[in-house]
Amino acid sequence: MLTKLFVNAQLALDSIKKSASNFVGDERGVTAIEYSIIAAVMGIGIYVGLTKSSLVTNIGSALKTVASDINSAAGK
C-alpha cells in the first residue's frame, strides 16, 4: 500500500514538473507581447511626431494655400 502511494505521488510530481517545463518553454505569448509593445511605442512616436512638431502646421498651411489657389482660379 505504501509503495502504491509512493508511485502515485511520484507520478503526480513528474506530471507537475513536465507541465511547468512546458509552461516555461512556451514562448508564443512572449512574442505577442513583444509585438504589442513595439506597436505601442510606434504609435506613441507617431502621435508625438504629428502633434508636437511643425509638420502638422506645415501641412495645414500647404492645404490652405492649395485651397486659396483653387478658389482664386475658380474666380471666387
PQR file with spaces between the fields and no chain letter, atoms N, CA, C, O and H, PARSE charges and radii, in Angstrom:
ATOM       1  N    MET     1       0.820   -1.193    0.000 -0.4000 1.5000
ATOM       2  CA   MET     1       0.000    0.000    0.000 -0.0000 2.0000
ATOM       3  C    MET     1       0.867    1.261    0.000  0.5500 1.7000
ATOM       4  O    MET     1       0.578    2.222   -0.713 -0.5500 1.4000
ATOM       5  N    LEU     2       1.919    1.246    0.799 -0.4000 1.5000
ATOM       6  CA   LEU     2       2.811    2.392    0.836 -0.0000 2.0000
ATOM       7  C    LEU     2       3.533    2.567   -0.489  0.5500 1.7000
ATOM       8  O    LEU     2       3.767    3.694   -0.926 -0.5500 1.4000
ATOM       9  H    LEU     2       2.153    0.466    1.378  0.4000 1.0000
ATOM      10  N    THR     3       3.887    1.467   -1.126 -0.4000 1.5000
ATOM      11  CA   THR     3       4.574    1.545   -2.413 -0.0000 2.0000
ATOM      12  C    THR     3       3.658    2.152   -3.466  0.5500 1.7000
ATOM      13  O    THR     3       4.091    2.977   -4.271 -0.5500 1.4000
ATOM      14  H    THR     3       3.697    0.552   -0.771  0.4000 1.0000
ATOM      15  N    LYS     4       2.401    1.747   -3.460 -0.4000 1.5000
ATOM      16  CA   LYS     4       1.440    2.286   -4.422 -0.0000 2.0000
ATOM      17  C    LYS     4       1.251    3.794   -4.207  0.5500 1.7000
ATOM      18  O    LYS     4       1.177    4.548   -5.177 -0.5500 1.4000
ATOM      19  H    LYS     4       2.049    1.078   -2.806  0.4000 1.0000
ATOM      20  N    LEU     5       1.173    4.233   -2.958 -0.4000 1.5000
ATOM      21  CA   LEU     5       1.047    5.638   -2.637 -0.0000 2.0000
ATOM      22  C    LEU     5       2.282    6.407   -3.101  0.5500 1.7000
ATOM      23  O    LEU     5       2.166    7.507   -3.643 -0.5500 1.4000
ATOM      24  H    LEU     5       1.234    3.620   -2.170  0.4000 1.0000
ATOM      25  N    PHE     6       3.461    5.831   -2.889 -0.4000 1.5000
ATOM      26  CA   PHE     6       4.704    6.473   -3.314 -0.0000 2.0000
ATOM      27  C    PHE     6       4.757    6.596   -4.836  0.5500 1.7000
ATOM      28  O    PHE     6       5.149    7.640   -5.357 -0.5500 1.4000
ATOM      29  H    PHE     6       3.556    4.938   -2.449  0.4000 1.0000
ATOM      30  N    VAL     7       4.373    5.561   -5.537 -0.4000 1.5000
ATOM      31  CA   VAL     7       4.391    5.579   -7.003 -0.0000 2.0000
ATOM      32  C    VAL     7       3.419    6.636   -7.526  0.5500 1.7000
ATOM      33  O    VAL     7       3.757    7.379   -8.448 -0.5500 1.4000
ATOM      34  H    VAL     7       4.055    4.713   -5.113  0.4000 1.0000
ATOM      35  N    ASN     8       2.226    6.712   -6.956 -0.4000 1.5000
ATOM      36  CA   ASN     8       1.245    7.720   -7.385 -0.0000 2.0000
ATOM      37  C    ASN     8       1.749    9.141   -7.106  0.5500 1.7000
ATOM      38  O    ASN     8       1.557   10.040   -7.924 -0.5500 1.4000
ATOM      39  H    ASN     8       1.952    6.108   -6.207  0.4000 1.0000
ATOM      40  N    ALA     9       2.387    9.339   -5.965 -0.4000 1.5000
ATOM      41  CA   ALA     9       2.931   10.655   -5.635 -0.0000 2.0000
ATOM      42  C    ALA     9       4.060   11.014   -6.602  0.5500 1.7000
ATOM      43  O    ALA     9       4.169   12.156   -7.050 -0.5500 1.4000
ATOM      44  H    ALA     9       2.543    8.609   -5.300  0.4000 1.0000
ATOM      45  N    GLN    10       4.893   10.029   -6.915 -0.4000 1.5000
ATOM      46  CA   GLN    10       5.995   10.269   -7.852 -0.0000 2.0000
ATOM      47  C    GLN    10       5.460   10.604   -9.246  0.5500 1.7000
ATOM      48  O    GLN    10       5.993   11.493   -9.910 -0.5500 1.4000
ATOM      49  H    GLN    10       4.805    9.101   -6.551  0.4000 1.0000
ATOM      50  N    LEU    11       4.431    9.917   -9.690 -0.4000 1.5000
ATOM      51  CA   LEU    11       3.825   10.205  -10.986 -0.0000 2.0000
ATOM      52  C    LEU    11       3.210   11.608  -11.001  0.5500 1.7000
ATOM      53  O    LEU    11       3.310   12.320  -12.001 -0.5500 1.4000
ATOM      54  H    LEU    11       3.998    9.195   -9.150  0.4000 1.0000
ATOM      55  N    ALA    12       2.578   12.000   -9.902 -0.4000 1.5000
ATOM      56  CA   ALA    12       1.991   13.329   -9.821 -0.0000 2.0000
ATOM      57  C    ALA    12       3.075   14.404   -9.877  0.5500 1.7000
ATOM      58  O    ALA    12       2.914   15.417  -10.558 -0.5500 1.4000
ATOM      59  H    ALA    12       2.496   11.422   -9.090  0.4000 1.0000
ATOM      60  N    LEU    13       4.170   14.187   -9.168 -0.4000 1.5000
ATOM      61  CA   LEU    13       5.281   15.137   -9.206 -0.0000 2.0000
ATOM      62  C    LEU    13       5.901   15.229  -10.590  0.5500 1.7000
ATOM      63  O    LEU    13       6.233   16.319  -11.056 -0.5500 1.4000
ATOM      64  H    LEU    13       4.302   13.364   -8.614  0.4000 1.0000
ATOM      65  N    ASP    14       6.058   14.100  -11.242 -0.4000 1.5000
ATOM      66  CA   ASP    14       6.596   14.108  -12.609 -0.0000 2.0000
ATOM      67  C    ASP    14       5.675   14.866  -13.556  0.5500 1.7000
ATOM      68  O    ASP    14       6.146   15.597  -14.427 -0.5500 1.4000
ATOM      69  H    ASP    14       5.789   13.214  -10.864  0.4000 1.0000
ATOM      70  N    SER    15       4.374   14.698  -13.390 -0.4000 1.5000
ATOM      71  CA   SER    15       3.411   15.400  -14.228 -0.0000 2.0000
ATOM      72  C    SER    15       3.479   16.905  -13.988  0.5500 1.7000
ATOM      73  O    SER    15       3.403   17.690  -14.933 -0.5500 1.4000
ATOM      74  H    SER    15       3.992   14.104  -12.682  0.4000 1.0000
ATOM      75  N    ILE    16       3.620   17.304  -12.745 -0.4000 1.5000
ATOM      76  CA   ILE    16       3.727   18.733  -12.413 -0.0000 2.0000
ATOM      77  C    ILE    16       5.018   19.305  -12.988  0.5500 1.7000
ATOM      78  O    ILE    16       5.013   20.405  -13.541 -0.5500 1.4000
ATOM      79  H    ILE    16       3.682   16.666  -11.977  0.4000 1.0000
ATOM      80  N    LYS    17       6.112   18.577  -12.865 -0.4000 1.5000
ATOM      81  CA   LYS    17       7.391   19.033  -13.420 -0.0000 2.0000
ATOM      82  C    LYS    17       7.303   19.200  -14.934  0.5500 1.7000
ATOM      83  O    LYS    17       7.802   20.184  -15.481 -0.5500 1.4000
ATOM      84  H    LYS    17       6.115   17.683  -12.416  0.4000 1.0000
ATOM      85  N    LYS    18       6.667   18.237  -15.616 -0.4000 1.5000
ATOM      86  CA   LYS    18       6.538   18.309  -17.062 -0.0000 2.0000
ATOM      87  C    LYS    18       5.661   19.489  -17.474  0.5500 1.7000
ATOM      88  O    LYS    18       5.976   20.192  -18.433 -0.5500 1.4000
ATOM      89  H    LYS    18       6.262   17.438  -15.172  0.4000 1.0000
ATOM      90  N    SER    19       4.561   19.707  -16.751 -0.4000 1.5000
ATOM      91  CA   SER    19       3.677   20.835  -17.060 -0.0000 2.0000
ATOM      92  C    SER    19       4.390   22.167  -16.852  0.5500 1.7000
ATOM      93  O    SER    19       4.250   23.085  -17.660 -0.5500 1.4000
ATOM      94  H    SER    19       4.305   19.135  -15.972  0.4000 1.0000
ATOM      95  N    ALA    20       5.153   22.269  -15.767 -0.4000 1.5000
ATOM      96  CA   ALA    20       5.895   23.502  -15.501 -0.0000 2.0000
ATOM      97  C    ALA    20       6.962   23.726  -16.558  0.5500 1.7000
ATOM      98  O    ALA    20       7.179   24.859  -16.988 -0.5500 1.4000
ATOM      99  H    ALA    20       5.267   21.523  -15.111  0.4000 1.0000
ATOM     100  N    SER    21       7.625   22.668  -16.978 -0.4000 1.5000
ATOM     101  CA   SER    21       8.648   22.782  -18.011 -0.0000 2.0000
ATOM     102  C    SER    21       8.040   23.219  -19.336  0.5500 1.7000
ATOM     103  O    SER    21       8.619   24.050  -20.036 -0.5500 1.4000
ATOM     104  H    SER    21       7.449   21.748  -16.629  0.4000 1.0000
ATOM     105  N    ASN    22       6.893   22.677  -19.688 -0.4000 1.5000
ATOM     106  CA   ASN    22       6.206   23.088  -20.915 -0.0000 2.0000
ATOM     107  C    ASN    22       5.756   24.537  -20.840  0.5500 1.7000
ATOM     108  O    ASN    22       5.836   25.269  -21.827 -0.5500 1.4000
ATOM     109  H    ASN    22       6.423   22.002  -19.120  0.4000 1.0000
ATOM     110  N    PHE    23       5.283   24.952  -19.671 -0.4000 1.5000
ATOM     111  CA   PHE    23       4.827   26.334  -19.500 -0.0000 2.0000
ATOM     112  C    PHE    23       5.990   27.315  -19.645  0.5500 1.7000
ATOM     113  O    PHE    23       5.854   28.344  -20.307 -0.5500 1.4000
ATOM     114  H    PHE    23       5.218   24.358  -18.869  0.4000 1.0000
ATOM     115  N    VAL    24       7.110   27.009  -19.042 -0.4000 1.5000
ATOM     116  CA   VAL    24       8.279   27.885  -19.111 -0.0000 2.0000
ATOM     117  C    VAL    24       8.856   27.897  -20.526  0.5500 1.7000
ATOM     118  O    VAL    24       9.333   28.938  -20.978 -0.5500 1.4000
ATOM     119  H    VAL    24       7.221   26.174  -18.504  0.4000 1.0000
ATOM     120  N    GLY    25       8.826   26.785  -21.224 -0.4000 1.5000
ATOM     121  CA   GLY    25       9.400   26.694  -22.560 -0.0000 2.0000
ATOM     122  C    GLY    25       8.528   27.271  -23.663  0.5500 1.7000
ATOM     123  O    GLY    25       9.009   27.485  -24.776 -0.5500 1.4000
ATOM     124  H    GLY    25       8.438   25.939  -20.856  0.4000 1.0000
ATOM     125  N    ASP    26       7.255   27.526  -23.379 -0.4000 1.5000
ATOM     126  CA   ASP    26       6.341   28.046  -24.395 -0.0000 2.0000
ATOM     127  C    ASP    26       6.549   29.541  -24.554  0.5500 1.7000
ATOM     128  O    ASP    26       6.341   30.293  -23.602 -0.5500 1.4000
ATOM     129  H    ASP    26       6.864   27.352  -22.475  0.4000 1.0000
ATOM     130  N    GLU    27       6.953   29.989  -25.736 -0.4000 1.5000
ATOM     131  CA   GLU    27       7.261   31.394  -25.969 -0.0000 2.0000
ATOM     132  C    GLU    27       6.272   32.070  -26.916  0.5500 1.7000
ATOM     133  O    GLU    27       6.535   33.180  -27.380 -0.5500 1.4000
ATOM     134  H    GLU    27       7.121   29.378  -26.509  0.4000 1.0000
ATOM     135  N    ARG    28       5.161   31.441  -27.210 -0.4000 1.5000
ATOM     136  CA   ARG    28       4.198   32.048  -28.127 -0.0000 2.0000
ATOM     137  C    ARG    28       3.626   33.337  -27.565  0.5500 1.7000
ATOM     138  O    ARG    28       3.495   34.315  -28.302 -0.5500 1.4000
ATOM     139  H    ARG    28       4.947   30.539  -26.833  0.4000 1.0000
ATOM     140  N    GLY    29       3.285   33.372  -26.295 -0.4000 1.5000
ATOM     141  CA   GLY    29       2.739   34.572  -25.685 -0.0000 2.0000
ATOM     142  C    GLY    29       3.768   35.686  -25.582  0.5500 1.7000
ATOM     143  O    GLY    29       3.430   36.866  -25.676 -0.5500 1.4000
ATOM     144  H    GLY    29       3.392   32.577  -25.697  0.4000 1.0000
ATOM     145  N    VAL    30       5.020   35.306  -25.389 -0.4000 1.5000
ATOM     146  CA   VAL    30       6.087   36.303  -25.282 -0.0000 2.0000
ATOM     147  C    VAL    30       6.223   37.082  -26.583  0.5500 1.7000
ATOM     148  O    VAL    30       6.409   38.298  -26.556 -0.5500 1.4000
ATOM     149  H    VAL    30       5.295   34.348  -25.313  0.4000 1.0000
ATOM     150  N    THR    31       6.135   36.410  -27.700 -0.4000 1.5000
ATOM     151  CA   THR    31       6.252   37.077  -28.991 -0.0000 2.0000
ATOM     152  C    THR    31       5.105   38.056  -29.200  0.5500 1.7000
ATOM     153  O    THR    31       5.318   39.164  -29.692 -0.5500 1.4000
ATOM     154  H    THR    31       5.985   35.422  -27.722  0.4000 1.0000
ATOM     155  N    ALA    32       3.906   37.664  -28.834 -0.4000 1.5000
ATOM     156  CA   ALA    32       2.755   38.564  -28.971 -0.0000 2.0000
ATOM     157  C    ALA    32       2.931   39.799  -28.104  0.5500 1.7000
ATOM     158  O    ALA    32       2.604   40.908  -28.527 -0.5500 1.4000
ATOM     159  H    ALA    32       3.733   36.764  -28.434  0.4000 1.0000
ATOM     160  N    ILE    33       3.439   39.618  -26.908 -0.4000 1.5000
ATOM     161  CA   ILE    33       3.670   40.756  -26.024 -0.0000 2.0000
ATOM     162  C    ILE    33       4.734   41.675  -26.600  0.5500 1.7000
ATOM     163  O    ILE    33       4.595   42.897  -26.547 -0.5500 1.4000
ATOM     164  H    ILE    33       3.704   38.717  -26.564  0.4000 1.0000
ATOM     165  N    GLU    34       5.789   41.101  -27.147 -0.4000 1.5000
ATOM     166  CA   GLU    34       6.845   41.918  -27.757 -0.0000 2.0000
ATOM     167  C    GLU    34       6.295   42.747  -28.909  0.5500 1.7000
ATOM     168  O    GLU    34       6.595   43.936  -29.012 -0.5500 1.4000
ATOM     169  H    GLU    34       5.903   40.109  -27.190  0.4000 1.0000
ATOM     170  N    TYR    35       5.506   42.144  -29.764 -0.4000 1.5000
ATOM     171  CA   TYR    35       4.932   42.876  -30.892 -0.0000 2.0000
ATOM     172  C    TYR    35       3.983   43.974  -30.422  0.5500 1.7000
ATOM     173  O    TYR    35       3.953   45.055  -31.010 -0.5500 1.4000
ATOM     174  H    TYR    35       5.263   41.178  -29.681  0.4000 1.0000
ATOM     175  N    SER    36       3.212   43.714  -29.375 -0.4000 1.5000
ATOM     176  CA   SER    36       2.299   44.745  -28.881 -0.0000 2.0000
ATOM     177  C    SER    36       3.064   45.910  -28.266  0.5500 1.7000
ATOM     178  O    SER    36       2.641   47.060  -28.391 -0.5500 1.4000
ATOM     179  H    SER    36       3.236   42.836  -28.897  0.4000 1.0000
ATOM     180  N    ILE    37       4.180   45.632  -27.606 -0.4000 1.5000
ATOM     181  CA   ILE    37       4.995   46.719  -27.061 -0.0000 2.0000
ATOM     182  C    ILE    37       5.599   47.541  -28.190  0.5500 1.7000
ATOM     183  O    ILE    37       5.620   48.770  -28.117 -0.5500 1.4000
ATOM     184  H    ILE    37       4.524   44.699  -27.505  0.4000 1.0000
ATOM     185  N    ILE    38       6.087   46.881  -29.229 -0.4000 1.5000
ATOM     186  CA   ILE    38       6.649   47.599  -30.382 -0.0000 2.0000
ATOM     187  C    ILE    38       5.579   48.473  -31.031  0.5500 1.7000
ATOM     188  O    ILE    38       5.841   49.626  -31.372 -0.5500 1.4000
ATOM     189  H    ILE    38       6.069   45.883  -29.289  0.4000 1.0000
ATOM     190  N    ALA    39       4.379   47.931  -31.202 -0.4000 1.5000
ATOM     191  CA   ALA    39       3.290   48.709  -31.817 -0.0000 2.0000
ATOM     192  C    ALA    39       2.917   49.912  -30.951  0.5500 1.7000
ATOM     193  O    ALA    39       2.652   50.993  -31.477 -0.5500 1.4000
ATOM     194  H    ALA    39       4.166   46.995  -30.925  0.4000 1.0000
ATOM     195  N    ALA    40       2.896   49.732  -29.633 -0.4000 1.5000
ATOM     196  CA   ALA    40       2.564   50.846  -28.740 -0.0000 2.0000
ATOM     197  C    ALA    40       3.624   51.943  -28.825  0.5500 1.7000
ATOM     198  O    ALA    40       3.287   53.126  -28.875 -0.5500 1.4000
ATOM     199  H    ALA    40       3.111   48.853  -29.206  0.4000 1.0000
ATOM     200  N    VAL    41       4.885   51.563  -28.843 -0.4000 1.5000
ATOM     201  CA   VAL    41       5.964   52.550  -28.940 -0.0000 2.0000
ATOM     202  C    VAL    41       5.894   53.286  -30.275  0.5500 1.7000
ATOM     203  O    VAL    41       6.090   54.500  -30.327 -0.5500 1.4000
ATOM     204  H    VAL    41       5.158   50.602  -28.803  0.4000 1.0000
ATOM     205  N    MET    42       5.617   52.558  -31.348 -0.4000 1.5000
ATOM     206  CA   MET    42       5.490   53.208  -32.654 -0.0000 2.0000
ATOM     207  C    MET    42       4.300   54.166  -32.676  0.5500 1.7000
ATOM     208  O    MET    42       4.397   55.261  -33.229 -0.5500 1.4000
ATOM     209  H    MET    42       5.457   51.571  -31.305  0.4000 1.0000
ATOM     210  N    GLY    43       3.191   53.764  -32.086 -0.4000 1.5000
ATOM     211  CA   GLY    43       2.021   54.634  -32.025 -0.0000 2.0000
ATOM     212  C    GLY    43       2.297   55.908  -31.244  0.5500 1.7000
ATOM     213  O    GLY    43       1.887   56.994  -31.654 -0.5500 1.4000
ATOM     214  H    GLY    43       3.112   52.874  -31.637  0.4000 1.0000
ATOM     215  N    ILE    44       2.984   55.777  -30.132 -0.4000 1.5000
ATOM     216  CA   ILE    44       3.341   56.963  -29.343 -0.0000 2.0000
ATOM     217  C    ILE    44       4.279   57.859  -30.144  0.5500 1.7000
ATOM     218  O    ILE    44       4.135   59.082  -30.129 -0.5500 1.4000
ATOM     219  H    ILE    44       3.317   54.895  -29.799  0.4000 1.0000
ATOM     220  N    GLY    45       5.231   57.262  -30.838 -0.4000 1.5000
ATOM     221  CA   GLY    45       6.157   58.044  -31.655 -0.0000 2.0000
ATOM     222  C    GLY    45       5.451   58.796  -32.766  0.5500 1.7000
ATOM     223  O    GLY    45       5.763   59.957  -33.029 -0.5500 1.4000
ATOM     224  H    GLY    45       5.348   56.269  -30.850  0.4000 1.0000
ATOM     225  N    ILE    46       4.503   58.144  -33.419 -0.4000 1.5000
ATOM     226  CA   ILE    46       3.751   58.801  -34.490 -0.0000 2.0000
ATOM     227  C    ILE    46       2.900   59.930  -33.919  0.5500 1.7000
ATOM     228  O    ILE    46       2.838   61.016  -34.494 -0.5500 1.4000
ATOM     229  H    ILE    46       4.250   57.200  -33.206  0.4000 1.0000
ATOM     230  N    TYR    47       2.250   59.674  -32.797 -0.4000 1.5000
ATOM     231  CA   TYR    47       1.421   60.704  -32.160 -0.0000 2.0000
ATOM     232  C    TYR    47       2.255   61.926  -31.793  0.5500 1.7000
ATOM     233  O    TYR    47       1.877   63.059  -32.091 -0.5500 1.4000
ATOM     234  H    TYR    47       2.300   58.792  -32.330  0.4000 1.0000
ATOM     235  N    VAL    48       3.380   61.689  -31.151 -0.4000 1.5000
ATOM     236  CA   VAL    48       4.240   62.799  -30.746 -0.0000 2.0000
ATOM     237  C    VAL    48       4.795   63.512  -31.974  0.5500 1.7000
ATOM     238  O    VAL    48       4.874   64.740  -31.998 -0.5500 1.4000
ATOM     239  H    VAL    48       3.687   60.769  -30.909  0.4000 1.0000
ATOM     240  N    GLY    49       5.174   62.754  -32.979 -0.4000 1.5000
ATOM     241  CA   GLY    49       5.711   63.359  -34.191 -0.0000 2.0000
ATOM     242  C    GLY    49       4.711   64.233  -34.917  0.5500 1.7000
ATOM     243  O    GLY    49       5.080   65.249  -35.507 -0.5500 1.4000
ATOM     244  H    GLY    49       5.110   61.756  -32.959  0.4000 1.0000
ATOM     245  N    LEU    50       3.447   63.843  -34.878 -0.4000 1.5000
ATOM     246  CA   LEU    50       2.435   64.610  -35.596 -0.0000 2.0000
ATOM     247  C    LEU    50       1.876   65.777  -34.792  0.5500 1.7000
ATOM     248  O    LEU    50       1.495   66.796  -35.367 -0.5500 1.4000
ATOM     249  H    LEU    50       3.148   63.017  -34.398  0.4000 1.0000
ATOM     250  N    THR    51       1.825   65.641  -33.493 -0.4000 1.5000
ATOM     251  CA   THR    51       1.199   66.693  -32.695 -0.0000 2.0000
ATOM     252  C    THR    51       2.192   67.681  -32.102  0.5500 1.7000
ATOM     253  O    THR    51       1.840   68.830  -31.836 -0.5500 1.4000
ATOM     254  H    THR    51       2.134   64.812  -33.027  0.4000 1.0000
ATOM     255  N    LYS    52       3.403   67.253  -31.897 -0.4000 1.5000
ATOM     256  CA   LYS    52       4.363   68.124  -31.226 -0.0000 2.0000
ATOM     257  C    LYS    52       5.383   68.740  -32.179  0.5500 1.7000
ATOM     258  O    LYS    52       6.331   69.387  -31.732 -0.5500 1.4000
ATOM     259  H    LYS    52       3.689   66.320  -32.113  0.4000 1.0000
ATOM     260  N    SER    53       5.208   68.554  -33.447 -0.4000 1.5000
ATOM     261  CA   SER    53       6.175   69.113  -34.382 -0.0000 2.0000
ATOM     262  C    SER    53       5.493   70.117  -35.300  0.5500 1.7000
ATOM     263  O    SER    53       4.278   70.307  -35.251 -0.5500 1.4000
ATOM     264  H    SER    53       4.438   68.028  -33.810  0.4000 1.0000
ATOM     265  N    SER    54       6.278   70.736  -36.111 -0.4000 1.5000
ATOM     266  CA   SER    54       5.731   71.714  -37.047 -0.0000 2.0000
ATOM     267  C    SER    54       5.188   71.040  -38.302  0.5500 1.7000
ATOM     268  O    SER    54       4.727   71.723  -39.216 -0.5500 1.4000
ATOM     269  H    SER    54       7.266   70.582  -36.150  0.4000 1.0000
ATOM     270  N    LEU    55       5.235   69.729  -38.359 -0.4000 1.5000
ATOM     271  CA   LEU    55       4.738   69.003  -39.525 -0.0000 2.0000
ATOM     272  C    LEU    55       3.253   69.278  -39.739  0.5500 1.7000
ATOM     273  O    LEU    55       2.822   69.526  -40.865 -0.5500 1.4000
ATOM     274  H    LEU    55       5.609   69.174  -37.616  0.4000 1.0000
ATOM     275  N    VAL    56       2.476   69.235  -38.671 -0.4000 1.5000
ATOM     276  CA   VAL    56       1.038   69.485  -38.782 -0.0000 2.0000
ATOM     277  C    VAL    56       0.794   70.914  -39.250  0.5500 1.7000
ATOM     278  O    VAL    56      -0.071   71.157  -40.091 -0.5500 1.4000
ATOM     279  H    VAL    56       2.826   69.033  -37.756  0.4000 1.0000
ATOM     280  N    THR    57       1.543   71.839  -38.715 -0.4000 1.5000
ATOM     281  CA   THR    57       1.398   73.240  -39.119 -0.0000 2.0000
ATOM     282  C    THR    57       1.750   73.417  -40.587  0.5500 1.7000
ATOM     283  O    THR    57       1.044   74.113  -41.317 -0.5500 1.4000
ATOM     284  H    THR    57       2.246   71.641  -38.032  0.4000 1.0000
ATOM     285  N    ASN    58       2.830   72.795  -41.017 -0.4000 1.5000
ATOM     286  CA   ASN    58       3.245   72.905  -42.420 -0.0000 2.0000
ATOM     287  C    ASN    58       2.215   72.299  -43.369  0.5500 1.7000
ATOM     288  O    ASN    58       1.918   72.871  -44.417 -0.5500 1.4000
ATOM     289  H    ASN    58       3.403   72.230  -40.424  0.4000 1.0000
ATOM     290  N    ILE    59       1.674   71.146  -43.001 -0.4000 1.5000
ATOM     291  CA   ILE    59       0.657   70.510  -43.844 -0.0000 2.0000
ATOM     292  C    ILE    59      -0.594   71.383  -43.900  0.5500 1.7000
ATOM     293  O    ILE    59      -1.184   71.567  -44.964 -0.5500 1.4000
ATOM     294  H    ILE    59       1.915   70.681  -42.149  0.4000 1.0000
ATOM     295  N    GLY    60      -0.994   71.919  -42.742 -0.4000 1.5000
ATOM     296  CA   GLY    60      -2.177   72.782  -42.700 -0.0000 2.0000
ATOM     297  C    GLY    60      -2.018   74.024  -43.554  0.5500 1.7000
ATOM     298  O    GLY    60      -2.941   74.413  -44.270 -0.5500 1.4000
ATOM     299  H    GLY    60      -0.514   71.768  -41.877  0.4000 1.0000
ATOM     300  N    SER    61      -0.858   74.647  -43.482 -0.4000 1.5000
ATOM     301  CA   SER    61      -0.650   75.852  -44.295 -0.0000 2.0000
ATOM     302  C    SER    61      -0.561   75.511  -45.777  0.5500 1.7000
ATOM     303  O    SER    61      -1.020   76.290  -46.614 -0.5500 1.4000
ATOM     304  H    SER    61      -0.108   74.332  -42.900  0.4000 1.0000
ATOM     305  N    ALA    62       0.017   74.371  -46.117 -0.4000 1.5000
ATOM     306  CA   ALA    62       0.085   73.957  -47.517 -0.0000 2.0000
ATOM     307  C    ALA    62      -1.320   73.706  -48.072  0.5500 1.7000
ATOM     308  O    ALA    62      -1.624   74.095  -49.200 -0.5500 1.4000
ATOM     309  H    ALA    62       0.390   73.738  -45.438  0.4000 1.0000
ATOM     310  N    LEU    63      -2.177   73.054  -47.274 -0.4000 1.5000
ATOM     311  CA   LEU    63      -3.543   72.805  -47.724 -0.0000 2.0000
ATOM     312  C    LEU    63      -4.338   74.106  -47.857  0.5500 1.7000
ATOM     313  O    LEU    63      -5.155   74.240  -48.767 -0.5500 1.4000
ATOM     314  H    LEU    63      -1.930   72.739  -46.358  0.4000 1.0000
ATOM     315  N    LYS    64      -4.106   75.054  -46.965 -0.4000 1.5000
ATOM     316  CA   LYS    64      -4.775   76.352  -47.076 -0.0000 2.0000
ATOM     317  C    LYS    64      -4.321   77.086  -48.334  0.5500 1.7000
ATOM     318  O    LYS    64      -5.131   77.728  -49.004 -0.5500 1.4000
ATOM     319  H    LYS    64      -3.442   74.945  -46.225  0.4000 1.0000
ATOM     320  N    THR    65      -3.044   76.998  -48.655 -0.4000 1.5000
ATOM     321  CA   THR    65      -2.526   77.626  -49.864 -0.0000 2.0000
ATOM     322  C    THR    65      -3.157   77.014  -51.107  0.5500 1.7000
ATOM     323  O    THR    65      -3.561   77.726  -52.026 -0.5500 1.4000
ATOM     324  H    THR    65      -2.386   76.477  -48.111  0.4000 1.0000
ATOM     325  N    VAL    66      -3.236   75.685  -51.125 -0.4000 1.5000
ATOM     326  CA   VAL    66      -3.851   74.995  -52.262 -0.0000 2.0000
ATOM     327  C    VAL    66      -5.318   75.398  -52.378  0.5500 1.7000
ATOM     328  O    VAL    66      -5.803   75.665  -53.478 -0.5500 1.4000
ATOM     329  H    VAL    66      -2.908   75.107  -50.378  0.4000 1.0000
ATOM     330  N    ALA    67      -6.021   75.442  -51.262 -0.4000 1.5000
ATOM     331  CA   ALA    67      -7.440   75.814  -51.282 -0.0000 2.0000
ATOM     332  C    ALA    67      -7.630   77.245  -51.783  0.5500 1.7000
ATOM     333  O    ALA    67      -8.546   77.504  -52.563 -0.5500 1.4000
ATOM     334  H    ALA    67      -5.627   75.225  -50.368  0.4000 1.0000
ATOM     335  N    SER    68      -6.785   78.170  -51.351 -0.4000 1.5000
ATOM     336  CA   SER    68      -6.925   79.561  -51.823 -0.0000 2.0000
ATOM     337  C    SER    68      -6.574   79.690  -53.285  0.5500 1.7000
ATOM     338  O    SER    68      -7.186   80.480  -54.004 -0.5500 1.4000
ATOM     339  H    SER    68      -6.040   77.959  -50.718  0.4000 1.0000
ATOM     340  N    ASP    69      -5.576   78.910  -53.748 -0.4000 1.5000
ATOM     341  CA   ASP    69      -5.246   78.926  -55.166 -0.0000 2.0000
ATOM     342  C    ASP    69      -6.381   78.395  -56.029  0.5500 1.7000
ATOM     343  O    ASP    69      -6.656   78.921  -57.107 -0.5500 1.4000
ATOM     344  H    ASP    69      -5.078   78.269  -53.164  0.4000 1.0000
ATOM     345  N    ILE    70      -7.036   77.345  -55.541 -0.4000 1.5000
ATOM     346  CA   ILE    70      -8.176   76.780  -56.261 -0.0000 2.0000
ATOM     347  C    ILE    70      -9.324   77.788  -56.311  0.5500 1.7000
ATOM     348  O    ILE    70      -9.954   77.990  -57.349 -0.5500 1.4000
ATOM     349  H    ILE    70      -6.812   76.918  -54.666  0.4000 1.0000
ATOM     350  N    ASN    71      -9.579   78.418  -55.151 -0.4000 1.5000
ATOM     351  CA   ASN    71     -10.661   79.402  -55.085 -0.0000 2.0000
ATOM     352  C    ASN    71     -10.374   80.593  -56.009  0.5500 1.7000
ATOM     353  O    ASN    71     -11.277   81.085  -56.685 -0.5500 1.4000
ATOM     354  H    ASN    71      -9.067   78.254  -54.308  0.4000 1.0000
ATOM     355  N    SER    72      -9.119   81.054  -56.038 -0.4000 1.5000
ATOM     356  CA   SER    72      -8.812   82.187  -56.903 -0.0000 2.0000
ATOM     357  C    SER    72      -8.844   81.792  -58.376  0.5500 1.7000
ATOM     358  O    SER    72      -9.192   82.613  -59.224 -0.5500 1.4000
ATOM     359  H    SER    72      -8.385   80.655  -55.489  0.4000 1.0000
ATOM     360  N    ALA    73      -8.492   80.562  -58.691 -0.4000 1.5000
ATOM     361  CA   ALA    73      -8.558   80.100  -60.085 -0.0000 2.0000
ATOM     362  C    ALA    73     -10.007   79.927  -60.521  0.5500 1.7000
ATOM     363  O    ALA    73     -10.327   80.090  -61.699 -0.5500 1.4000
ATOM     364  H    ALA    73      -8.209   79.894  -58.003  0.4000 1.0000
ATOM     365  N    ALA    74     -10.868   79.603  -59.593 -0.4000 1.5000
ATOM     366  CA   ALA    74     -12.284   79.419  -59.910 -0.0000 2.0000
ATOM     367  C    ALA    74     -13.013   80.754  -59.949  0.5500 1.7000
ATOM     368  O    ALA    74     -14.172   80.810  -60.359 -0.5500 1.4000
ATOM     369  H    ALA    74     -10.609   79.471  -58.636  0.4000 1.0000
ATOM     370  N    GLY    75     -12.356   81.826  -59.530 -0.4000 1.5000
ATOM     371  CA   GLY    75     -12.971   83.139  -59.574 -0.0000 2.0000
ATOM     372  C    GLY    75     -13.808   83.467  -58.368  0.5500 1.7000
ATOM     373  O    GLY    75     -14.679   84.332  -58.459 -0.5500 1.4000
ATOM     374  H    GLY    75     -11.414   81.780  -59.197  0.4000 1.0000
ATOM     375  N    LYS    76     -13.594   82.832  -57.264 -0.4000 1.5000
ATOM     376  CA   LYS    76     -14.388   83.110  -56.055 -0.0000 2.0000
ATOM     377  C    LYS    76     -13.717   84.131  -55.184  0.5500 1.7000
ATOM     378  O    LYS    76     -14.243   84.483  -54.128 -0.5500 1.4000
ATOM     379  H    LYS    76     -12.887   82.129  -57.191  0.4000 1.0000
